[in-house]
Amino acid sequence: MKLSVPLALSLRFLGIGSGKSESNARKSLYGAIAGIGISLVPLVVVLVIADGMIEGSSRRIIELSSSHLRVADYYGASGMTTGPEKLEDLAANIPLNDPTGSVVGAVAERQGIGIVIGKNGRSGGTVRAVEPRFFSDNPSVTALLRVVEGKCDLGDPNGAILGKKIASDLGLRAGDTFRLLTMRGGEGHPVPRFTVFKVAGIVSSGYQELDALWVFIPFRTGCRILSDESSWSFVNVRTSDPFGYLEPVRNGLMRYAGDGFSVYTWMELNRAQFQSFTTTRMLLLFIMLLIVFVASVNVSSALVMLVMERRREIAILKSTGATPSDITFSFLFAGFFTGLGGVVTGIPAGLLCAIHINGVFSLMERLINGTAGFLYALSPDAHEVASAPERIHLLDPAYYLESIPVHLHAPELFLIAAGTLVLSVLVSVLPAYRAGQEKPLDTLRKF
């Protein structure tokens, strides 16, 4: 069977090369094209936003919190976590003794909990005692951590770097002093200890859920004020490719660190959070795919109308030698081209919206807040209320990234396009088969 005949018929059914004849079924096919295109726009936008959010959040968690690998002795079996010098030496020697050549840096850290006392009150904080080179020798930290005030410098033993949220809540600025309450183990009961720090800088990772309670202090100062009972020490290790195969690096670290130490990858340390990200992404995409499926069903409905409208033409074609397979394939091609039209219009429109999504959110915020402010000004109680309505932030940093990183993944876009085309053909099978089974004699008798 030659495909040229069904192909020509399908193009004629769609109105290509058939003049300007009126056809309600053809209008339905154009509507199906528009429906598929419109349904693909939110699918592409959600895909790009979800990937950007997950990638941006994951990279910040990996680079700024858990690091690529962590060498830890949580039970004190090695005896090396009791003194800062021992852990600093271990961190300094790990890159020099890495047999794989993948380790690019390692920094000792002691982490605990404290109460930060500032001008406007107090707040619990995650105390991260790190070596000064955590900021100075780590390009990933420099790229992902934005300095709001001051500078990222822990050269002063009593200097501290605060997260933007906790600094704002406590009314602290760069150059201010605050007290940090920690607990030291005493004889039979813990003893509170107050230490005065000066704010060297205020930083933001753009992901408030991660950095809201950060209090960075020098490593040796942290080892002095944080008790062994309420804190833990470890070495954060950076590699050249955190998303590559880390088992060889992990095995090398296990051999070098020795007994008492365990080595954890970032996937193990953040397993629950990344599973949550993945589940949310899959759920959103499933909902968007349902919208595309509903839009694709319109192709079947339009083809049913087209078959009814073209019954006489089908009968004449069969009478002149067209086979049932010719008719069936012509309608399958019509369904395929309908889906193709939706893909050609929907995916570029979705990509255009996704690329400018930060600008779209910014414009929507201005419109919403501007409208709210205008309605507030028209309110008869406007002059009696002390403050204007609170501004709305669509990308609230308390829950999302301040700015969505946009990364387009060609394989995923190809799968969306291919899946839409396959779905369009599948929903066309039944009306195309019925068209091929039309009996020309019965049809011609009616006309």
C-alpha positions as CSV (number, residue, x, y, z in Angstrom):
1,M,0.0,0.0,0.0
2,K,1.3,3.4,-0.9
3,L,1.1,6.0,1.8
4,S,0.9,8.9,-0.6
5,V,-2.9,8.4,-1.1
6,P,-3.8,8.4,2.7
7,L,-1.4,11.3,3.3
8,A,-3.0,13.4,0.5
9,L,-6.5,12.5,1.8
10,S,-5.6,13.5,5.4
11,L,-4.2,16.8,4.3
12,R,-7.4,17.4,2.3
13,F,-9.5,16.6,5.4
14,L,-7.6,19.2,7.3
15,G,-8.2,21.8,4.6
16,I,-4.7,21.9,3.1
17,G,-5.1,22.0,-0.7
18,S,-8.9,21.6,-0.6
19,G,-10.0,25.2,-1.2
20,K,-12.1,27.2,1.2
21,S,-15.1,24.8,1.5
22,E,-17.1,25.1,4.7
23,S,-16.6,22.2,7.2
24,N,-17.8,22.1,10.8
25,A,-15.7,19.0,11.4
26,R,-12.6,20.8,10.1
27,K,-13.3,23.6,12.6
28,S,-13.5,21.0,15.3
29,L,-10.1,19.7,14.3
30,Y,-8.7,23.2,14.5
31,G,-10.2,23.5,17.9
32,A,-8.6,20.2,18.9
33,I,-5.2,21.6,17.7
34,A,-5.8,24.7,19.8
35,G,-6.8,22.5,22.8
36,I,-3.7,20.4,22.7
37,G,-1.5,23.4,22.2
38,I,-3.1,25.2,25.2
39,S,-2.8,22.1,27.4
40,L,0.9,21.7,26.5
41,V,1.7,25.2,27.7
42,P,1.2,24.5,31.5
43,L,2.8,21.1,31.1
44,V,6.0,22.6,29.8
45,V,6.0,25.4,32.3
46,V,5.4,23.1,35.2
47,L,8.1,20.8,34.0
48,V,10.7,23.6,33.7
49,I,9.6,25.2,37.0
50,A,9.7,21.9,38.9
51,D,13.1,20.9,37.4
52,G,14.5,24.4,38.1
53,M,13.2,24.4,41.7
54,I,14.4,20.9,42.5
55,E,17.8,21.6,40.8
56,G,18.3,24.9,42.6
57,S,17.2,23.6,46.0
58,S,19.2,20.4,45.7
59,R,22.4,22.2,44.6
60,R,22.1,24.6,47.6
61,I,21.5,21.7,50.0
62,I,24.5,19.8,48.6
63,E,26.9,22.7,48.3
64,L,26.0,24.7,51.4
65,S,24.8,22.1,53.9
66,S,25.5,18.4,53.6
67,S,28.4,18.8,51.0
68,H,29.1,16.0,48.5
69,L,30.4,13.5,51.1
70,R,30.6,13.7,54.9
71,V,33.3,11.9,57.0
72,A,31.8,11.7,60.5
73,D,32.4,10.0,63.8
74,Y,29.1,10.5,65.5
75,Y,29.9,8.1,68.4
76,G,33.4,9.3,69.2
77,A,35.0,5.9,68.6
78,S,38.0,7.4,66.6
79,G,39.1,9.8,69.3
80,M,39.9,12.4,66.6
81,T,36.8,14.6,67.2
82,T,37.8,15.7,70.7
83,G,40.3,18.3,69.5
84,P,40.0,20.8,66.7
85,E,43.5,20.4,65.6
86,K,43.0,16.7,64.8
87,L,39.9,17.2,62.7
88,E,41.5,20.2,60.9
89,D,44.5,18.0,60.0
90,L,42.2,15.3,58.8
91,A,40.4,17.8,56.6
92,A,43.6,19.3,55.2
93,N,45.1,15.8,54.3
94,I,42.1,14.3,52.7
95,P,42.6,16.0,49.3
96,L,46.3,15.1,49.4
97,N,45.6,11.4,50.0
98,D,42.7,10.8,47.7
99,P,43.7,8.0,45.3
100,T,40.9,8.9,42.8
101,G,41.9,12.5,42.3
102,S,38.3,13.6,42.6
103,V,38.4,15.4,45.9
104,V,38.9,19.1,45.5
105,G,38.5,20.2,49.1
106,A,37.6,19.3,52.6
107,V,36.5,21.5,55.6
108,A,36.0,20.6,59.2
109,E,32.7,21.6,60.8
110,R,31.1,21.3,64.3
111,Q,27.4,21.8,64.4
112,G,25.1,22.3,67.3
113,I,22.1,24.3,68.6
114,G,22.2,27.7,70.5
115,I,20.0,30.6,71.4
116,V,20.8,33.9,69.6
117,I,20.0,37.0,71.7
118,G,19.7,40.2,69.7
119,K,18.1,43.6,69.8
120,N,14.6,42.5,69.1
121,G,14.5,39.3,71.2
122,R,15.9,35.8,70.9
123,S,15.7,32.9,68.6
124,G,17.0,29.4,68.3
125,G,19.7,29.0,65.8
126,T,21.7,26.2,64.1
127,V,25.3,27.0,65.1
128,R,27.7,26.0,62.3
129,A,31.4,26.3,63.4
130,V,33.4,26.1,60.2
131,E,37.0,26.8,59.1
132,P,37.3,30.2,57.5
133,R,38.2,28.6,54.1
134,F,34.7,27.3,54.0
135,F,33.9,30.7,52.4
136,S,37.3,31.7,51.0
137,D,38.3,28.5,49.2
138,N,34.9,27.3,48.0
139,P,33.7,28.7,44.6
140,S,30.4,26.9,44.9
141,V,29.6,28.7,48.2
142,T,30.7,32.0,46.6
143,A,28.4,31.4,43.7
144,L,25.3,30.3,45.7
145,L,25.6,32.5,48.8
146,R,24.6,36.1,48.4
147,V,26.2,38.6,50.8
148,V,23.4,40.9,52.0
149,E,25.5,43.0,54.4
150,G,29.2,43.0,55.5
151,K,31.4,40.2,54.2
152,C,32.0,36.4,54.5
153,D,35.0,36.5,56.7
154,L,35.5,34.4,59.9
155,G,39.1,35.6,60.5
156,D,38.0,37.2,63.9
157,P,37.6,34.5,66.6
158,N,34.5,36.3,67.8
159,G,33.1,37.0,64.4
160,A,29.9,35.5,63.1
161,I,28.0,35.3,59.8
162,L,24.2,35.1,60.2
163,G,21.4,34.0,57.8
164,K,19.2,36.8,56.5
165,K,16.0,35.6,58.2
166,I,17.4,35.3,61.8
167,A,19.3,38.6,61.4
168,S,16.1,40.3,60.3
169,D,14.0,38.8,63.1
170,L,16.5,39.9,65.8
171,G,17.2,43.3,64.3
172,L,20.9,42.6,63.7
173,R,23.0,44.4,61.1
174,A,26.6,44.0,60.1
175,G,28.8,45.3,62.9
176,D,26.3,44.7,65.6
177,T,27.0,42.4,68.5
178,F,24.8,39.6,69.9
179,R,25.1,37.0,72.6
180,L,25.0,33.3,71.9
181,L,23.7,31.0,74.6
182,T,25.1,27.4,74.5
183,M,25.3,24.6,77.0
184,R,28.4,23.1,78.5
185,G,28.4,19.8,80.3
186,G,28.8,20.3,84.1
187,E,29.0,17.9,87.0
188,G,25.6,16.2,86.9
189,H,23.8,19.0,84.9
190,P,24.5,21.3,81.9
191,V,25.8,24.8,82.5
192,P,24.7,27.7,80.3
193,R,27.4,29.7,78.7
194,F,27.1,33.2,77.0
195,T,29.5,34.2,74.3
196,V,29.5,37.6,72.6
197,F,29.9,37.7,68.8
198,K,30.2,40.5,66.3
199,V,28.2,40.2,63.1
200,A,30.8,40.1,60.3
201,G,28.2,39.5,57.6
202,I,24.6,38.6,56.7
203,V,24.1,36.1,53.9
204,S,21.2,34.5,52.0
205,S,21.2,31.3,49.9
206,G,17.9,32.3,48.2
207,Y,16.2,29.3,49.9
208,Q,15.0,30.4,53.3
209,E,14.1,26.9,54.4
210,L,17.8,26.1,54.3
211,D,19.4,29.2,55.8
212,A,16.8,30.7,58.1
213,L,18.6,29.8,61.3
214,W,22.2,29.7,60.2
215,V,24.8,31.1,62.6
216,F,28.3,30.6,61.3
217,I,31.2,31.0,63.8
218,P,34.9,30.0,63.6
219,F,35.6,26.3,64.0
220,R,37.9,26.5,67.0
221,T,35.6,28.9,68.8
222,G,32.7,26.4,68.1
223,C,34.8,23.6,69.5
224,R,35.3,25.6,72.7
225,I,31.7,26.6,73.4
226,L,29.7,23.7,72.0
227,S,29.7,20.6,74.2
228,D,30.3,17.1,72.9
229,E,26.9,16.1,74.3
230,S,24.9,18.6,72.3
231,S,26.9,18.9,69.0
232,W,28.8,16.7,66.5
233,S,31.9,17.2,64.4
234,F,32.6,16.0,60.9
235,V,34.5,16.8,57.7
236,N,32.6,18.0,54.6
237,V,34.3,16.8,51.4
238,R,33.8,18.3,48.0
239,T,34.4,16.5,44.7
240,S,34.8,17.5,41.1
241,D,31.5,15.9,40.2
242,P,28.9,15.4,43.0
243,F,26.4,13.9,40.6
244,G,28.8,11.3,39.3
245,Y,29.6,7.9,40.7
246,L,30.9,8.5,44.3
247,E,31.6,5.0,45.5
248,P,35.3,4.9,44.6
249,V,35.8,8.2,46.4
250,R,33.8,7.0,49.4
251,N,35.9,3.8,49.6
252,G,39.1,5.8,49.5
253,L,37.9,8.0,52.3
254,M,36.9,5.0,54.4
255,R,40.4,3.5,54.1
256,Y,42.2,6.8,54.8
257,A,39.9,8.0,57.7
258,G,40.3,4.6,59.5
259,D,38.3,2.9,62.2
260,G,35.5,4.8,63.9
261,F,34.6,7.0,61.0
262,S,31.7,6.6,58.6
263,V,31.4,8.2,55.1
264,Y,28.0,9.3,53.9
265,T,27.1,10.6,50.4
266,W,24.8,13.6,49.9
267,M,22.1,11.2,48.6
268,E,22.1,9.3,51.9
269,L,22.1,12.5,54.1
270,N,19.2,14.0,52.2
271,R,17.2,11.0,51.0
272,A,13.9,12.0,52.5
273,Q,14.0,15.5,51.2
274,F,14.9,14.5,47.6
275,Q,12.2,11.8,47.6
276,S,9.7,14.5,48.6
277,F,10.9,16.7,45.7
278,T,10.6,13.8,43.2
279,T,7.1,12.8,44.5
280,T,5.9,16.4,44.2
281,R,7.3,16.7,40.7
282,M,5.7,13.5,39.5
283,L,2.3,14.4,41.0
284,L,2.3,17.8,39.3
285,L,3.3,16.3,35.9
286,F,0.6,13.6,36.3
287,I,-2.0,16.3,36.7
288,M,-0.8,18.2,33.7
289,L,-0.7,15.0,31.6
290,L,-4.4,14.4,32.5
291,I,-5.1,17.8,31.0
292,V,-3.3,16.9,27.8
293,F,-5.2,13.6,27.7
294,V,-8.5,15.4,28.0
295,A,-7.5,17.7,25.2
296,S,-6.4,14.8,23.0
297,V,-9.8,13.2,23.4
298,N,-11.1,16.2,21.4
299,V,-9.2,14.7,18.4
300,S,-11.3,11.6,18.6
301,S,-14.6,13.6,18.8
302,A,-13.5,15.8,15.8
303,L,-12.6,12.8,13.7
304,V,-16.0,11.2,14.5
305,M,-17.6,14.4,13.1
306,L,-15.3,14.3,10.2
307,V,-16.2,10.7,9.3
308,M,-19.9,11.5,9.4
309,E,-19.4,14.6,7.3
310,R,-17.2,12.8,4.7
311,R,-19.3,9.6,4.4
312,R,-20.3,10.4,0.8
313,E,-16.7,11.2,-0.1
314,I,-15.5,8.0,1.5
315,A,-18.1,6.0,-0.4
316,I,-17.0,7.5,-3.7
317,L,-13.4,6.8,-2.9
318,K,-14.1,3.2,-2.1
319,S,-16.2,2.8,-5.3
320,T,-13.2,4.1,-7.3
321,G,-10.7,1.6,-5.9
322,A,-9.6,3.0,-2.5
323,T,-9.1,0.2,0.0
324,P,-10.3,0.2,3.7
325,S,-6.7,0.5,4.8
326,D,-6.3,3.7,2.7
327,I,-9.3,5.3,4.4
328,T,-8.2,4.1,7.8
329,F,-4.7,5.5,7.4
330,S,-6.0,8.8,6.0
331,F,-7.9,9.4,9.2
332,L,-5.0,8.2,11.4
333,F,-2.7,10.7,9.5
334,A,-5.4,13.4,10.2
335,G,-5.2,12.6,13.9
336,F,-1.4,12.6,13.8
337,F,-1.3,16.0,12.0
338,T,-3.8,17.4,14.5
339,G,-1.5,16.4,17.4
340,L,1.5,17.7,15.5
341,G,-0.2,21.1,15.1
342,G,-0.8,21.2,18.8
343,V,2.8,20.2,19.6
344,V,4.2,22.9,17.1
345,T,2.1,25.6,18.7
346,G,2.0,24.5,22.4
347,I,5.6,23.6,23.1
348,P,7.2,26.8,21.8
349,A,4.6,28.9,23.7
350,G,5.3,26.9,26.8
351,L,9.0,27.4,26.4
352,L,8.6,31.1,25.9
353,C,6.5,31.4,29.1
354,A,9.0,29.1,31.0
355,I,12.1,31.1,29.9
356,H,10.5,34.4,31.2
357,I,8.8,32.8,34.2
358,N,10.6,35.0,36.7
359,G,9.5,38.1,34.8
360,V,5.9,36.7,34.6
361,F,5.8,36.2,38.4
362,S,7.2,39.7,39.0
363,L,4.6,41.2,36.7
364,M,1.8,39.3,38.4
365,E,3.0,40.4,41.8
366,R,3.0,44.1,40.7
367,L,-0.5,43.7,39.2
368,I,-1.9,42.0,42.3
369,N,-0.3,44.4,44.8
370,G,-1.1,47.4,42.7
371,T,-4.8,46.3,42.5
372,A,-4.8,45.6,46.2
373,G,-3.3,49.1,46.9
374,F,-5.8,50.8,44.6
375,L,-8.8,49.1,46.3
376,Y,-7.3,49.9,49.7
377,A,-7.1,53.6,48.7
378,L,-10.7,53.6,47.6
379,S,-11.9,52.0,50.9
380,P,-13.7,54.4,53.2
381,D,-11.7,53.0,56.1
382,A,-8.3,53.6,54.4
383,H,-7.4,56.6,56.5
384,E,-8.4,54.9,59.7
385,V,-6.2,51.9,59.3
386,A,-2.6,52.3,60.4
387,S,-0.9,50.3,57.7
388,A,-1.5,49.4,54.0
389,P,-2.3,45.8,53.1
390,E,0.7,43.4,53.2
391,R,2.4,42.8,49.9
392,I,1.9,39.4,48.3
393,H,5.0,37.5,47.1
394,L,4.2,34.7,44.7
395,L,7.7,33.3,45.2
396,D,7.8,33.6,49.0
397,P,11.4,32.7,50.1
398,A,10.0,31.1,53.2
399,Y,8.8,28.2,50.9
400,Y,10.5,28.6,47.5
401,L,13.6,29.9,45.9
402,E,13.7,33.7,45.5
403,S,14.4,33.2,41.8
404,I,13.7,30.1,39.7
405,P,16.7,28.8,37.7
406,V,15.6,27.9,34.2
407,H,17.1,24.9,32.6
408,L,15.7,23.3,29.5
409,H,16.1,19.6,29.1
410,A,15.7,18.5,25.5
411,P,15.1,14.8,26.2
412,E,12.1,15.5,28.4
413,L,10.7,18.0,25.9
414,F,11.1,15.3,23.2
415,L,9.3,12.8,25.3
416,I,6.4,15.2,25.8
417,A,6.2,15.9,22.0
418,A,6.4,12.2,21.2
419,G,3.9,11.2,23.8
420,T,1.4,13.8,22.6
421,L,1.7,12.5,19.0
422,V,1.3,8.9,20.1
423,L,-1.7,9.8,22.2
424,S,-3.3,11.7,19.3
425,V,-2.9,8.6,17.0
426,L,-4.2,6.3,19.7
427,V,-7.4,8.2,20.2
428,S,-7.8,8.3,16.4
429,V,-7.8,4.5,16.0
430,L,-11.5,3.9,16.6
431,P,-13.0,6.6,14.4
432,A,-10.4,5.7,11.7
433,Y,-11.3,2.0,11.8
434,R,-15.0,2.8,11.5
435,A,-14.3,5.0,8.6
436,G,-12.4,2.2,6.8
437,Q,-15.4,-0.2,7.5
438,E,-18.0,2.2,5.8
439,K,-20.1,0.4,3.2
440,P,-20.1,2.5,0.1
441,L,-23.3,1.0,-1.4
442,D,-25.4,1.8,1.7
443,T,-24.0,5.3,1.9
444,L,-24.6,6.1,-1.8
445,R,-28.2,4.9,-1.5
446,K,-28.9,7.5,1.2
447,F,-27.5,10.3,-0.9
